[in-house]
């Protein structure tokens, strides 16, 4: 049985989406148990609304937390003054061994700081990056770091590449993941001194080394979607900007299509005819299918959900956490470095 801790109170939508998400996750995974961490009275109210079956009730428990870490809280404030928050207690449950992973839609900076403080990085890892998937023309690209570390050294970028390659190989079944280093151009002379140093480190890896990386070389922003590589490595600042840009562009295109197909009777008819195709495209690109970013390199599994994620997206994040635990992600990273 896989036991996960779910930070119910954090995120933009809080318990009103986390509780239905928890029940969805439990219903779809019979080997899953959840510890719901948050304010008991709020959780109880949402459970009344959801009215879960007795079978589902037997597979979750509630652990009380009196405080909430808000999106406006600084990481230092969260660590020092909110030790009874749902996020902190959920992470503590992983540290104590009561849960194998934690899922939170809360403040990224606070989650990163508390996870580092409580769980600590593996001995060989300097900083834990956040990794998630985005769609490409062939399937999926895995990108890290998505915001845990605003800056990164060349050595840390190398470590990100190793961990990203392990996740793509061991959790997602890509036999020899191709790894690219995000840069302003693909030419060997492009990029800052830091990027050039990371490039040199990555080129030293061979498929037969202890930490094998099938390093492709420099890639540009558009290569994230081309399927040229399986894993894209960058610092947290650049990765987070890229991710938010993707989300904004997706929203713009979806909104523009709705507007254009609603202009008049003719465009509405065209939209009706095109609806099966549009629906397939929308489903394949639905960001909820890609929700759940794994924080790599810690003594425990931490999964960050998008702050505004709904119940379907949150359930997806729980599923990713369960997959990481069952795939022994922490052990694989530890052995490879």
PLY file of the C-alpha trace (Angstrom):
ply
format ascii 1.0
element vertex 337
property float x
property float y
property float z
element edge 336
property int vertex1
property int vertex2
end_header
0.00 0.00 0.00
1.34 3.44 -0.97
0.71 6.16 1.62
0.88 9.81 0.57
0.35 13.04 2.50
-1.84 15.65 0.79
-1.56 19.29 1.83
-5.26 20.09 1.68
-5.22 23.76 2.66
-2.65 25.26 0.28
-3.09 26.52 -3.26
-5.54 28.98 -4.77
-8.58 26.72 -4.31
-7.70 24.86 -1.12
-9.87 22.13 0.36
-12.80 22.66 -2.01
-10.74 21.08 -4.80
-8.24 19.05 -2.78
-10.86 16.86 -1.11
-12.63 15.87 -4.37
-9.18 15.35 -5.91
-8.22 13.02 -3.07
-11.36 10.97 -3.57
-10.80 10.79 -7.33
-7.24 9.58 -6.77
-8.36 6.94 -4.27
-11.11 5.69 -6.57
-8.67 5.25 -9.47
-5.89 3.58 -7.43
-6.91 0.75 -5.12
-3.38 0.48 -3.66
-3.35 4.09 -2.48
-3.94 5.54 0.99
-3.98 9.26 1.74
-3.30 11.38 4.80
-5.32 14.59 4.46
-3.49 17.37 6.29
-5.40 20.52 7.17
-8.04 22.12 9.34
-10.39 19.28 10.46
-13.56 21.37 10.37
-12.89 22.51 6.80
-12.06 18.98 5.67
-15.17 17.61 7.38
-17.39 20.15 5.60
-15.95 19.24 2.19
-16.30 15.52 2.94
-19.98 16.03 3.72
-20.41 17.69 0.32
-18.51 14.92 -1.45
-20.23 12.09 0.46
-17.57 9.39 -0.13
-18.39 5.72 0.15
-17.43 3.73 3.23
-14.80 1.92 1.16
-13.09 5.21 0.33
-13.38 6.46 3.90
-11.40 3.43 5.04
-8.44 4.53 2.92
-7.84 8.04 4.19
-7.26 9.72 7.50
-7.14 13.32 8.65
-4.16 14.87 10.40
-4.94 18.31 11.86
-3.00 21.46 10.98
-3.93 24.81 12.47
-2.07 27.11 10.05
-1.95 27.80 6.32
1.00 29.02 4.27
-0.31 31.61 1.85
1.08 32.46 -1.57
2.26 35.82 -0.17
4.28 34.29 2.68
8.06 34.41 2.32
9.98 31.11 2.55
11.80 32.28 5.69
8.53 33.23 7.39
7.04 29.86 6.46
9.96 27.96 8.00
10.27 30.03 11.17
6.71 30.93 12.07
4.37 28.37 10.51
5.51 25.04 11.90
1.88 23.98 12.36
0.91 24.68 8.76
-0.60 21.96 6.59
2.42 22.12 4.27
4.97 21.73 7.05
3.12 18.91 8.79
2.65 17.04 5.49
6.40 17.24 4.83
7.12 16.19 8.41
5.03 13.07 7.79
7.39 12.10 4.98
10.42 12.79 7.16
9.06 10.57 9.94
8.30 7.77 7.49
4.58 7.83 8.07
4.05 8.90 4.44
6.17 8.11 1.41
5.49 11.37 -0.45
3.83 14.75 -0.12
1.68 16.61 -2.65
1.04 20.34 -2.33
-0.40 23.08 -4.53
1.02 25.74 -2.25
3.64 28.47 -2.36
6.56 27.14 -4.45
9.22 29.07 -2.54
7.93 27.87 0.81
7.57 24.28 -0.39
11.13 24.31 -1.73
12.57 25.85 1.43
10.72 23.59 3.87
11.47 20.48 1.82
15.19 21.31 1.81
15.12 22.13 5.52
13.18 19.05 6.66
14.03 16.34 4.14
17.50 17.52 3.09
19.16 16.81 -0.23
20.88 13.53 -0.95
24.63 13.73 -0.11
25.70 14.22 -3.73
23.04 16.81 -4.60
23.50 20.53 -3.97
20.00 21.75 -4.85
16.69 20.04 -5.64
15.09 21.12 -8.93
11.44 20.81 -9.93
10.71 18.72 -13.03
7.52 18.34 -15.01
6.25 17.38 -18.45
5.03 19.52 -21.34
3.56 18.29 -24.63
5.61 18.17 -27.82
4.82 17.15 -31.40
5.91 13.57 -30.69
4.70 13.11 -27.13
6.28 14.66 -24.05
9.29 16.76 -23.08
10.49 16.80 -19.46
11.89 20.12 -18.31
13.74 21.16 -15.17
14.21 23.35 -13.18
10.77 24.98 -13.20
11.27 27.40 -10.34
12.80 25.81 -7.27
16.19 27.48 -7.81
16.27 30.96 -9.34
19.92 30.51 -10.33
22.13 27.45 -10.73
25.83 26.74 -11.04
27.31 24.65 -13.86
27.67 21.70 -11.46
24.04 22.00 -10.39
22.89 22.06 -14.02
24.90 18.87 -14.55
23.19 17.29 -11.55
19.79 18.42 -12.89
20.60 16.66 -16.17
21.52 13.41 -14.43
18.36 13.41 -12.31
16.14 14.38 -15.24
17.60 11.54 -17.29
16.93 9.06 -14.48
13.29 10.16 -14.16
12.70 9.95 -17.92
14.30 6.49 -18.02
13.04 4.83 -14.83
9.64 6.46 -14.36
8.59 7.14 -17.93
10.19 4.25 -19.77
12.48 6.14 -22.18
15.39 3.76 -22.70
18.04 6.37 -23.57
16.66 9.87 -22.87
18.25 12.61 -24.98
19.19 15.59 -22.83
19.48 19.16 -24.09
20.80 22.28 -22.35
18.56 25.31 -22.94
20.47 28.18 -24.55
19.93 31.25 -26.73
21.25 29.35 -29.74
22.40 25.90 -30.76
25.84 27.02 -31.92
28.81 25.94 -29.81
29.90 29.54 -29.23
26.54 30.78 -27.89
25.66 31.31 -24.24
27.13 32.68 -21.04
30.30 31.39 -19.37
28.12 29.44 -16.94
26.24 27.71 -19.77
29.52 26.94 -21.52
30.91 25.37 -18.32
27.78 23.24 -17.91
28.05 22.23 -21.58
31.62 21.03 -20.99
30.60 19.02 -17.92
27.70 17.37 -19.73
29.83 16.42 -22.73
32.11 14.45 -20.40
29.34 11.93 -19.65
29.19 8.72 -21.66
26.51 6.01 -21.85
28.85 3.73 -19.89
29.53 6.11 -17.02
28.01 5.68 -13.57
25.62 8.56 -14.27
24.91 8.08 -17.99
23.59 11.04 -19.95
22.84 10.89 -23.65
23.71 14.54 -24.11
22.48 16.14 -27.32
23.92 19.63 -26.75
22.38 23.08 -26.81
18.67 23.47 -27.58
16.55 26.57 -28.05
13.12 27.45 -26.69
11.22 26.10 -29.70
12.97 22.74 -29.28
10.96 22.15 -26.11
8.02 21.36 -28.40
9.85 19.77 -31.35
10.64 16.41 -29.76
14.33 16.89 -30.57
15.23 15.89 -27.00
13.42 14.17 -24.15
14.81 16.29 -21.28
15.53 20.04 -21.29
17.76 21.42 -18.53
17.84 25.05 -17.36
17.83 27.15 -14.19
14.64 27.79 -12.23
14.22 31.39 -13.33
14.35 30.59 -17.04
12.33 27.41 -16.66
9.55 29.10 -14.74
9.35 31.97 -17.23
9.19 29.44 -20.07
6.43 27.48 -18.34
4.30 30.54 -17.59
4.80 31.74 -21.17
3.53 28.39 -22.46
0.48 28.60 -20.21
-0.24 32.16 -21.30
0.10 31.31 -24.99
-2.16 28.28 -24.63
-4.79 30.47 -22.98
-4.47 33.10 -25.71
-4.93 30.57 -28.52
-7.90 28.90 -26.82
-9.57 32.25 -26.18
-8.94 33.46 -29.72
-10.43 30.30 -31.21
-13.56 30.61 -29.07
-13.91 34.24 -30.09
-13.44 33.56 -33.82
-15.86 30.65 -33.88
-18.50 32.78 -32.13
-18.47 35.76 -34.50
-21.56 34.90 -36.54
-23.76 32.07 -37.73
-21.26 30.96 -40.38
-18.34 30.77 -37.98
-20.50 28.96 -35.42
-21.37 26.39 -38.08
-17.67 26.05 -38.95
-16.92 25.54 -35.27
-19.57 22.83 -35.02
-18.08 20.99 -38.00
-14.55 21.34 -36.58
-15.56 20.44 -33.01
-14.38 16.77 -33.09
-10.91 17.85 -34.21
-10.80 20.76 -31.78
-11.87 18.49 -28.94
-9.08 15.99 -29.68
-6.50 18.76 -29.82
-7.83 20.32 -26.62
-7.72 16.98 -24.82
-4.17 16.20 -25.94
-2.96 19.64 -24.81
-5.05 19.86 -21.62
-2.62 21.19 -18.98
-4.35 19.09 -16.34
-2.82 15.99 -17.97
0.64 17.36 -17.20
0.05 18.69 -13.68
2.42 17.54 -10.97
6.08 18.54 -10.86
8.49 16.32 -8.91
11.16 17.88 -6.71
14.26 15.78 -7.30
17.28 14.96 -5.14
15.67 14.94 -1.69
15.39 12.24 0.97
11.74 11.82 0.05
9.29 12.49 -2.77
7.76 15.96 -3.04
5.29 16.81 -5.81
4.28 20.39 -6.56
0.87 20.92 -8.11
-0.07 24.08 -9.97
-1.54 26.59 -7.53
-4.81 26.97 -9.46
-5.20 23.26 -10.26
-8.70 21.81 -10.16
-9.62 18.39 -8.80
-8.72 16.53 -11.99
-5.30 18.17 -12.17
-4.66 17.59 -8.47
-5.59 13.93 -8.79
-3.03 13.71 -11.57
-0.37 15.15 -9.23
-1.25 12.52 -6.62
-0.88 9.81 -9.28
2.57 11.12 -10.23
3.65 11.04 -6.58
2.48 7.43 -6.25
4.35 6.48 -9.43
7.54 8.11 -8.13
7.30 6.21 -4.84
6.60 2.87 -6.50
9.39 3.46 -9.00
11.83 4.02 -6.11
12.87 7.37 -7.55
14.92 8.47 -4.53
16.90 5.22 -4.50
17.62 5.37 -8.24
18.94 8.92 -8.01
21.04 8.07 -4.96
22.65 5.08 -6.71
23.40 7.04 -9.87
25.33 9.86 -8.21
0 1
1 2
2 3
3 4
4 5
5 6
6 7
7 8
8 9
9 10
10 11
11 12
12 13
13 14
14 15
15 16
16 17
17 18
18 19
19 20
20 21
21 22
22 23
23 24
24 25
25 26
26 27
27 28
28 29
29 30
30 31
31 32
32 33
33 34
34 35
35 36
36 37
37 38
38 39
39 40
40 41
41 42
42 43
43 44
44 45
45 46
46 47
47 48
48 49
49 50
50 51
51 52
52 53
53 54
54 55
55 56
56 57
57 58
58 59
59 60
60 61
61 62
62 63
63 64
64 65
65 66
66 67
67 68
68 69
69 70
70 71
71 72
72 73
73 74
74 75
75 76
76 77
77 78
78 79
79 80
80 81
81 82
82 83
83 84
84 85
85 86
86 87
87 88
88 89
89 90
90 91
91 92
92 93
93 94
94 95
95 96
96 97
97 98
98 99
99 100
100 101
101 102
102 103
103 104
104 105
105 106
106 107
107 108
108 109
109 110
110 111
111 112
112 113
113 114
114 115
115 116
116 117
117 118
118 119
119 120
120 121
121 122
122 123
123 124
124 125
125 126
126 127
127 128
128 129
129 130
130 131
131 132
132 133
133 134
134 135
135 136
136 137
137 138
138 139
139 140
140 141
141 142
142 143
143 144
144 145
145 146
146 147
147 148
148 149
149 150
150 151
151 152
152 153
153 154
154 155
155 156
156 157
157 158
158 159
159 160
160 161
161 162
162 163
163 164
164 165
165 166
166 167
167 168
168 169
169 170
170 171
171 172
172 173
173 174
174 175
175 176
176 177
177 178
178 179
179 180
180 181
181 182
182 183
183 184
184 185
185 186
186 187
187 188
188 189
189 190
190 191
191 192
192 193
193 194
194 195
195 196
196 197
197 198
198 199
199 200
200 201
201 202
202 203
203 204
204 205
205 206
206 207
207 208
208 209
209 210
210 211
211 212
212 213
213 214
214 215
215 216
216 217
217 218
218 219
219 220
220 221
221 222
222 223
223 224
224 225
225 226
226 227
227 228
228 229
229 230
230 231
231 232
232 233
233 234
234 235
235 236
236 237
237 238
238 239
239 240
240 241
241 242
242 243
243 244
244 245
245 246
246 247
247 248
248 249
249 250
250 251
251 252
252 253
253 254
254 255
255 256
256 257
257 258
258 259
259 260
260 261
261 262
262 263
263 264
264 265
265 266
266 267
267 268
268 269
269 270
270 271
271 272
272 273
273 274
274 275
275 276
276 277
277 278
278 279
279 280
280 281
281 282
282 283
283 284
284 285
285 286
286 287
287 288
288 289
289 290
290 291
291 292
292 293
293 294
294 295
295 296
296 297
297 298
298 299
299 300
300 301
301 302
302 303
303 304
304 305
305 306
306 307
307 308
308 309
309 310
310 311
311 312
312 313
313 314
314 315
315 316
316 317
317 318
318 319
319 320
320 321
321 322
322 323
323 324
324 325
325 326
326 327
327 328
328 329
329 330
330 331
331 332
332 333
333 334
334 335
335 336
